[in-house]
Amino acid sequence: MINATQQEESQVDGILIDQWKAGDQRAATAIVERHAEALVRFAGRLGVTEDVDELVQDTFIRAFSAIESFRADSSLRTWLFTIERRLVIDRRRAQARRGHDVEIDDAQIASGFDALDRLVADEAAQRVAGAMARLTRMQRDVFTLRVQEGRSYKDIAGILGSTEGAARVHYHNAMRAVKEFLHE
C-alpha cells in the first residue's frame, strides 16, 4: 500500500523524468540530489566499502541511459536500487573471476558518544554483522532492504526479482535466524 508521501515522491519523480526526457539537464541534477544519498546507504548495506561514489554514479548513468524503459510500476528509488544491486552483483562476479576475495562487512557503524558507548555499539554491530553473515544472500538482502532501508515487500520483490510472498518468507526466516544468533 502506497502512503501519501510515497505518492507525492513518485509524482515529483515523474515530473522530473518528463522534464529530463524533454532535455532539461537540471531535472537530472534534481533526480541525483533526491536519490544519491539513499543509494550510498544502500550500497553500504550491501557491503560495498570501496568506490561507492563510482557505484552510485554508474547507477545513475545506467538509469539515465535506460530511462525510456522505466515503466513506473514501482518507485524511481526502487528502480534505482534494483540497478545498483545488479551492478554490485556484477562487480562481485568480476572480482571472483579475477580471484579476489570479496568481504562483506556491515559492522562499519560509528557512534558519536563516549568511549563506552562506542564499545557497546561496536560490539552490538559486530553481533548483528555476525548474525547477518549466517544468512543466505537473499535473506541478507531482504533483511537489509526491509529493516535498514524501510522498503515495502512489493519494493523488495521488485528490487530482488522475486515475489512479495517470497520476500515475506525470506524476511521472516532472516529475522528468526538473527534473533536466534543474538540470543546465543
PALOMAR-268363 format. One record per residue: x, y, z of N, C-alpha, C, O, CB in turn. Coordinates in steps of 0.2 Angstrom, whole numbers, padded with zeros to 4 digits, always signed. Atoms other than C-alpha are relative to their C-alpha. Glycine has a CB too. Layout:
N
XYZXYZXYZXYZXYZ ...
REM end
This chain:
184
+0004-0006+0000+0000+0000+0000+0004+0006+0000+0009+0007+0004-0005+0000+0006 -0004-0006+0001+0007+0017-0005-0003+0005+0004-0009+0007+0004+0000+0002-0008 +0002-0006-0005+0006+0031+0008+0000+0006-0004+0003+0007-0010+0004+0000+0006 +0001-0006+0004+0003+0049+0003+0007+0003-0001+0008+0006-0007-0003+0005+0005 -0007-0003+0001+0022+0054+0005+0003-0004-0006+0006-0001-0010+0004-0001+0006 -0003+0004+0006+0027+0040-0007-0003+0002-0006+0000+0002-0012-0001-0008+0001 +0003-0002+0006+0014+0045-0019+0002+0007-0003+0003+0008-0009-0008+0000+0001 -0003-0006+0002+0020+0063-0019+0007+0000-0003+0008+0003-0008+0000+0005+0006 -0007+0001+0002+0038+0057-0021+0000-0002-0007+0004+0000-0011+0004-0004+0005 +0000+0003+0007+0033+0047-0036-0003+0005-0005+0000+0005-0011-0005-0006+0000 +0003-0006+0005+0023+0062-0044+0006+0005-0001+0007+0006-0007-0006+0004+0003 -0006-0004+0001+0039+0073-0041+0005-0003-0005+0007+0000-0010+0003+0002+0006 -0005+0003+0004+0050+0060-0049-0003-0001-0007+0001+0000-0012+0001-0007+0003 +0003+0000+0006+0038+0058-0063+0000+0006-0004+0002+0006-0010-0008-0002+0000 -0001-0006+0003+0038+0076-0067+0007+0001-0002+0009+0004-0008-0002+0006+0005 -0007-0001+0001+0057+0077-0066+0002-0005-0006+0006-0003-0010+0004-0002+0006 -0002+0004+0006+0059+0062-0078-0003+0003-0006+0001+0003-0011-0003-0007+0001 +0003-0003+0006+0047+0070-0090+0004+0006-0002+0006+0007-0008-0007+0002+0001 -0004-0006+0001+0057+0086-0089+0007-0002-0003+0010+0001-0008+0001+0005+0006 -0007+0002+0003+0074+0077-0092-0001-0003-0007+0003-0002-0011+0003-0006+0005 +0001+0003+0007+0067+0067-0107-0001+0006-0005+0000+0005-0011-0007-0004+0000 +0001-0006+0005+0062+0085-0114+0006+0004+0000+0006+0009-0004-0006+0004+0003 -0006-0003+0001+0080+0090-0112+0002+0004+0005+0008+0008+0005+0000+0004-0006 -0002-0004-0005+0081+0099-0096+0005-0003+0005+0003-0008+0009-0007+0002+0005 -0006+0004-0004+0098+0094-0088-0001+0002+0008+0001-0002+0012+0006+0003-0002 +0001-0001-0008+0093+0102-0071-0005-0005+0003-0004-0006+0009-0004+0007+0001 +0004+0005-0003+0080+0089-0069+0004-0006+0002+0003-0010+0007-0006-0002-0005 -0004+0006-0001+0093+0075-0070+0004+0002+0007+0005-0003+0011+0005-0001-0006 -0004-0002-0006+0103+0085-0057-0005-0001+0006-0003-0003+0012+0002+0007+0000 +0005+0000-0005+0087+0086-0046-0001-0008+0002-0002-0009+0008-0006+0003-0002 +0001+0007-0001+0085+0067-0048+0006-0003+0004+0005-0007+0009-0001-0004-0006 -0006+0002-0004+0103+0064-0042-0001+0002+0007+0001-0002+0012+0006+0002-0004 +0000-0003-0007+0101+0075-0027-0006-0003+0004-0004-0004+0010-0002+0008-0001 +0006+0003-0004+0084+0067-0022+0002-0007+0002+0000-0010+0007-0006+0000-0004 -0001+0007-0001+0091+0049-0023+0007-0002+0002+0008-0008+0004-0002-0004-0006 -0007+0002+0000+0110+0049-0022+0002-0003+0008+0005-0008+0008+0005+0005-0001 -0001+0002-0006+0111+0048-0003-0003-0007+0002+0000-0011+0006-0003+0005+0005 +0003+0007-0001+0099+0033-0002+0004-0005-0003+0005-0011-0001-0007+0000-0002 -0005+0005+0004+0110+0024-0015+0006-0001+0004+0009-0007+0004+0001+0002-0007 -0006+0001-0004+0125+0027-0004-0001-0004+0006+0003-0009+0007+0003+0007+0002 +0001+0004-0006+0117+0020+0011-0002-0007-0002+0001-0012+0001-0007+0003+0003 +0002+0007+0002+0110+0005+0001+0006-0004-0002+0007-0010-0001-0005+0000-0006 -0006+0003+0002+0127+0002-0006+0004-0003+0006+0007-0008+0006+0005+0004-0004 -0003+0002-0006+0134+0001+0012-0003-0006+0003+0000-0010+0006+0000+0006+0005 +0004+0006-0003+0120-0011+0017+0002-0006-0004+0001-0012-0001-0007+0002+0000 -0001+0006+0004+0125-0022+0003+0008-0002+0001+0010-0007-0002-0001+0002-0008 -0007+0002-0002+0143-0022+0010+0005+0003-0005+0011+0001-0004+0001-0008-0001 -0005-0004+0004+0151-0010-0003+0004+0005+0004+0000+0009+0007-0003+0003-0006 -0004-0005-0004+0165-0001+0006+0005+0004-0005+0007+0009-0002+0004-0004+0005 -0005-0003+0004+0176+0004-0009-0004+0003-0006-0008+0000-0009+0006-0004-0002 +0002-0002+0006+0172+0015-0024-0008+0001+0000-0011+0000-0005+0002-0004-0006 +0007-0001+0000+0154+0019-0018-0002+0006-0004-0007+0005-0007-0002+0001+0008 +0002-0006+0005+0153+0036-0027+0000-0002-0007-0004+0000-0011+0005+0006+0001 +0000+0003+0007+0158+0027-0043-0006-0004-0001-0009-0004-0006+0007-0004-0001 +0006+0004+0001+0145+0014-0040-0007+0004-0001-0011+0003-0005-0001-0005+0006 +0006-0004+0000+0132+0027-0037-0001+0004-0007-0006+0004-0010-0001+0006+0006 +0000-0004+0006+0137+0037-0052-0001-0005-0006-0005-0003-0011+0007+0003-0002 +0001+0005+0005+0137+0021-0063-0008-0002+0000-0011-0003-0005+0004-0007+0001 +0007+0001-0001+0119+0018-0056-0004+0005-0004-0008+0003-0008-0002-0001+0007 +0004-0006+0003+0113+0035-0062+0002+0000-0008-0003+0001-0012+0002+0006+0003 -0001+0000+0007+0122+0033-0079-0004-0006-0003-0007-0004-0009+0008-0002-0001 +0004+0006+0003+0114+0016-0082-0008+0002+0000-0011+0000-0005+0001-0006+0004 +0007-0002-0001+0097+0023-0076-0002+0005-0005-0007+0004-0009-0002+0003+0007 +0001-0005+0005+0098+0038-0087+0000-0002-0007-0004+0000-0012+0004+0006+0001 -0001+0003+0007+0103+0028-0102-0006-0004-0002-0007-0006-0007+0006-0003-0001 +0006+0004+0001+0088+0017-0099-0007+0003+0002-0011-0001+0003+0001-0007+0003 +0006-0003-0003+0075+0029-0093-0006-0001-0004-0012-0001-0001+0001+0008+0000 +0006+0002+0004+0064+0025-0108-0004-0006+0002-0010-0008+0001+0002+0000-0007 +0002+0006-0002+0062+0008-0100-0004+0000+0007-0007-0005+0009+0005-0006+0000 +0003+0000-0007+0056+0014-0083-0008+0001-0001-0010+0006-0004+0003+0007+0003 +0007+0000+0001+0038+0010-0083-0004+0003+0006-0011+0003+0006-0003-0007-0001 +0003-0002-0006+0034+0017-0065-0005-0005+0003-0010-0003+0007-0004+0007-0002 +0003+0005-0004+0027+0001-0059+0002+0000+0007-0002-0002+0011+0001-0008-0003 -0002-0001-0007+0037+0004-0044+0003+0007+0000+0003+0011-0005+0006-0005+0002 -0003-0007-0001+0045+0020-0037+0007+0000-0004+0010-0005-0005+0001+0002+0007 -0006-0002+0003+0060+0028-0046+0006-0003+0005+0011-0006+0002+0001+0007-0001 -0005+0002-0005+0070+0024-0030+0001-0008+0000+0007-0010+0000-0001+0003+0007 -0001+0007+0001+0066+0006-0031+0003-0003-0006+0007-0007-0006-0008-0003+0001 -0003+0002+0007+0071+0005-0049+0008+0001+0001+0012-0003-0002-0003+0004-0006 -0007-0002-0001+0087+0014-0044+0004-0006+0004+0010-0008+0003+0001+0007+0003 -0002+0005-0004+0090+0001-0030+0001-0006-0004+0007-0010-0003-0004-0001+0006 +0000+0006+0004+0087-0013-0042+0007+0000-0005+0010-0004-0005-0006-0001-0005 -0006-0001+0005+0100-0006-0055+0007-0001+0005+0011-0004+0003+0000+0007-0003 -0006+0000-0004+0113-0003-0041+0001-0007+0003+0007-0009+0003-0001+0005+0006 -0002+0007-0002+0111-0021-0034+0002-0004-0005+0007-0008-0004-0007-0003+0003 -0003+0004+0006+0114-0028-0051+0007+0002-0001+0011-0003-0003-0005+0001-0006 -0007-0002+0001+0129-0018-0053+0005-0003+0005+0010-0005+0004+0001+0008+0000 -0004+0003-0005+0136-0024-0036+0001-0007-0001+0006-0010-0001-0004+0001+0007 -0001+0007+0002+0132-0042-0041+0005-0001-0006+0009-0005-0005-0007-0003-0002 -0005+0000+0005+0141-0039-0057+0007+0001+0002+0012-0003-0001-0002+0005-0006 -0007-0001-0002+0156-0032-0049+0003-0006+0004+0009-0007+0004+0000+0007+0004 -0002+0005-0004+0157-0046-0036+0002-0006-0005+0007-0010-0003-0005-0002+0005 -0001+0006+0004+0156-0059-0050+0007+0001-0004+0011-0003-0005-0005-0001-0005 -0006-0001+0003+0170-0050-0059+0006-0001+0004+0011-0003+0002+0000+0007-0003 -0006+0001-0004+0181-0049-0044+0001-0008+0002+0007-0010+0002-0002+0003+0007 -0001+0007-0001+0178-0068-0041+0003-0003-0005+0008-0007-0004-0007-0003+0001 -0003+0003+0005+0183-0072-0058+0008+0002+0000+0012-0002-0003-0003+0003-0007 -0007-0002-0001+0199-0062-0055+0004-0003+0006+0010-0002+0007+0001+0008+0000 -0003+0003-0006+0202-0072-0039+0001+0004+0006+0004+0002+0010+0007-0002-0002 +0000-0004-0006+0199-0058-0027-0005-0003+0005-0011-0004+0003-0001+0007-0001 +0005+0001-0005+0190-0062-0010-0004+0006+0001-0001+0011+0001+0004-0003+0006 +0005-0005-0001+0175-0052-0008-0002+0000+0008-0006-0005+0010-0006+0000-0005 +0002+0000-0007+0172-0047+0011-0006+0005+0000-0006+0010-0003+0006+0003+0004 +0006-0004-0001+0155-0041+0016+0001+0002+0008+0000-0003+0012-0006-0003-0002 -0001-0002-0007+0157-0031+0032-0005+0006+0002-0004+0012+0000+0007+0002+0002 +0006-0005-0002+0141-0022+0039+0002+0003+0007-0002+0007+0009-0006-0003+0000 -0001-0002-0006+0150-0018+0055+0004+0007+0000+0007+0008+0005+0004-0005+0004 -0003-0006+0000+0156-0001+0050-0004+0006+0003-0005+0011+0000+0002+0002-0008 +0004-0005-0004+0145+0009+0062+0004+0003+0005+0007+0000+0009-0006-0004+0003 -0004-0004-0004+0152+0023+0071-0005+0004+0005-0011+0005+0003+0005+0005-0003 +0004-0004-0005+0145+0032+0087+0003+0006+0002+0009+0006+0002-0002-0005+0006 -0003-0007-0002+0147+0050+0092+0000+0001+0007+0001+0006+0009-0004+0005-0004 +0000-0001-0007+0146+0046+0110+0007-0001+0003+0012-0001+0000-0005-0005+0003 -0006+0001-0003+0159+0042+0123+0003-0007-0002+0000-0011-0005-0001+0001+0008 -0003+0006+0001+0171+0028+0123-0004-0007+0001-0004-0012-0002+0007-0001+0003 +0004+0005-0002+0160+0016+0132-0006-0001-0005-0007-0007-0007-0003+0001+0007 +0006+0000+0004+0145+0020+0121+0003-0003-0007-0001-0008-0010-0003+0006-0002 -0002+0003+0006+0156+0016+0106+0002-0007+0000+0001-0011-0004+0007+0004-0002 -0001+0007-0001+0162+0000+0113-0006-0004+0000-0006-0010-0004+0004-0001+0007 +0006+0004+0000+0145-0006+0116-0003+0000-0007-0006-0005-0009-0005+0003+0005 +0003+0000+0007+0139+0000+0099+0004-0005-0005+0001-0008-0009+0000+0007-0003 -0004+0005+0004+0154-0009+0091-0002-0007+0001-0002-0011-0004+0007+0002+0001 +0002+0007-0002+0150-0025+0100-0007-0002-0003-0007-0007-0006+0000-0001+0008 +0006+0001+0003+0132-0024+0095+0000-0001-0007-0003-0005-0010-0005+0005+0002 +0000+0000+0007+0136-0020+0077+0004-0007-0002+0002-0010-0007+0004+0006-0002 -0003+0006+0002+0148-0035+0077-0004-0006+0001-0004-0011-0004+0006-0001+0004 +0004+0006-0001+0135-0047+0084-0005+0000-0006-0007-0005-0008-0004+0001+0007 +0005+0000+0005+0122-0041+0071+0003-0002-0007+0001-0006-0011-0003+0007-0001 -0004+0002+0006+0135-0042+0057+0001-0008+0000+0001-0011-0005+0007+0004-0001 -0001+0007+0000+0139-0060+0063-0006-0004-0001-0006-0009-0005+0003-0002+0007 +0006+0003+0001+0121-0064+0063-0002+0000-0008-0004-0005-0011-0006+0003+0004 +0001-0001+0007+0119-0057+0046+0004-0004-0005+0002-0006-0010+0000+0007-0002 -0005+0004+0004+0134-0066+0039-0002-0007+0000-0001-0011-0005+0007+0000+0003 +0003+0007+0000+0125-0083+0043-0006+0000-0004-0008-0006-0006-0002-0002+0007 +0006+0000+0005+0110-0078+0032+0002-0002-0007+0008+0000-0009-0003+0007+0000 -0001+0001+0007+0109-0083+0014+0000+0007-0003-0002+0012+0000-0006-0004-0003 +0000-0007+0003+0112-0069+0002-0007+0003-0001-0008+0009+0000+0003-0001-0007 +0007-0003+0001+0093-0067-0002-0002+0002+0007-0005+0007+0007-0004-0006-0003 +0002-0002-0007+0089-0067+0017+0003+0007+0002+0000+0011+0004+0001-0005+0005 -0004-0006-0002+0103-0054+0020-0003+0006-0004-0004+0012-0001+0007-0001-0002 +0002-0006+0004+0097-0043+0005-0007+0002+0002-0009+0008+0003+0000-0002-0007 +0007-0002-0003+0078-0044+0011+0001+0004+0006-0003+0009+0007-0004-0006+0000 -0001-0003-0007+0083-0040+0029+0003+0007-0001+0000+0011+0002+0005-0004+0004 -0003-0007+0001+0094-0025+0023-0005+0005-0003-0006+0010+0000+0006-0001-0004 +0005-0004+0003+0080-0018+0012-0006+0001+0005-0008+0007+0005-0002-0003-0006 +0006+0000-0004+0066-0021+0025+0002+0004+0006-0001+0009+0008-0003-0006+0002 -0002-0003-0006+0075-0016+0041+0004+0006+0000+0002+0011+0003+0004-0005+0004 -0004-0005+0000+0088-0004+0036-0002+0006-0005+0000+0011-0004+0007-0002-0001 +0003-0005+0005+0080+0005+0021-0007+0001+0001-0010+0006-0002+0002-0003-0007 +0007-0001-0001+0062+0003+0026-0004-0001-0006-0010+0002-0006-0001+0007+0003 +0004+0002+0006+0056-0004+0010-0006-0004+0001-0005-0008+0005+0005-0003-0006 +0006+0004+0000+0039-0012+0007+0002-0007-0003+0007-0007-0007-0006+0003-0004 -0001+0006+0003+0038-0030+0002+0000+0000-0007+0003-0004-0011-0005-0006+0003 +0001-0001+0007+0032-0025-0015+0007+0003-0003+0009+0000-0008-0006+0005-0002 -0006-0003+0002+0048-0014-0017+0005-0005+0000+0009-0006-0005+0002+0006+0004 -0005+0005-0001+0059-0028-0011+0000-0005-0005+0005-0007-0008+0000-0003+0007 +0001+0005+0005+0052-0041-0023+0002+0003-0007+0005+0000-0010-0008-0002+0000 -0002-0003+0006+0054-0029-0037+0008+0001-0001+0011+0000-0006-0003+0007-0001 -0007-0001+0000+0072-0025-0032+0004-0007-0001+0009-0007-0005+0003+0003+0006 -0004+0006+0000+0077-0043-0030-0003-0005-0005+0000-0011-0006-0001-0003+0007 +0003+0004+0005+0067-0050-0044-0004-0006+0003-0003-0012+0000+0006-0002-0005 +0003+0006-0003+0056-0061-0033-0007+0002+0001-0010+0006-0003+0003-0001+0007 +0007-0001-0001+0038-0061-0027-0001+0003+0007+0004+0002+0011-0004-0006-0001 +0002-0003-0007+0030-0052-0012+0000-0005+0005+0003-0005+0011-0006+0004+0000 +0000+0005-0004+0027-0068-0004+0006-0003+0002+0008-0005+0008-0005-0006-0003 -0006+0002-0001+0044-0074-0006+0004+0004+0005+0008+0002+0009+0004-0002-0006 -0004-0005-0004+0051-0058+0001-0002+0000+0008+0002+0000+0012-0001+0007-0002 +0002+0001-0007+0040-0060+0017+0003-0006+0003+0005-0006+0009-0008-0001+0000 -0003+0006-0003+0046-0078+0019+0007+0001+0002+0010-0001+0007-0001-0006-0005 -0007-0001-0001+0064-0073+0017+0001+0005+0006+0006+0004+0010+0004+0003-0006 -0001-0004-0005+0062-0059+0029-0002-0003+0007+0002-0002+0012-0005+0006-0001 +0002+0004-0006+0053-0070+0042+0006-0004+0002+0008-0005+0008-0006-0004-0001 -0005+0005-0002+0067-0083+0041+0006+0004+0002+0010+0002+0007+0002-0004-0006 -0006-0004-0002+0081-0069+0042-0001+0002+0007+0003+0002+0011+0001+0005-0005 +0001-0003-0006+0073-0061+0057+0001-0006+0006+0004-0005+0011-0007+0003+0001 +0000+0005-0005+0071-0078+0066+0008-0002+0001+0010-0003+0007-0004-0006-0003 -0007+0002-0001+0089-0083+0062+0004+0006+0004+0009+0004+0008+0003-0001-0007 -0004-0005-0004+0096-0066+0068-0002+0000+0007+0003+0001+0011-0002+0007-0003 +0002+0001-0007+0086-0067+0084+0003-0006+0004+0006-0005+0009-0008+0000+0001 -0003+0005-0003+0092-0084+0087+0008+0001+0002+0010-0001+0007-0001-0007-0004 -0007-0001-0001+0110-0079+0085+0002+0005+0005+0006+0004+0009+0003+0002-0007 -0001-0005-0005+0109-0064+0096-0002-0002+0007+0001+0000+0012-0005+0006-0002 +0002+0002-0007+0101-0074+0110+0005-0006+0002+0004-0009+0007-0007-0003+0000 -0004+0005-0002+0115-0087+0109+0005+0002+0005+0010-0002+0008+0004-0003-0006 
REM end
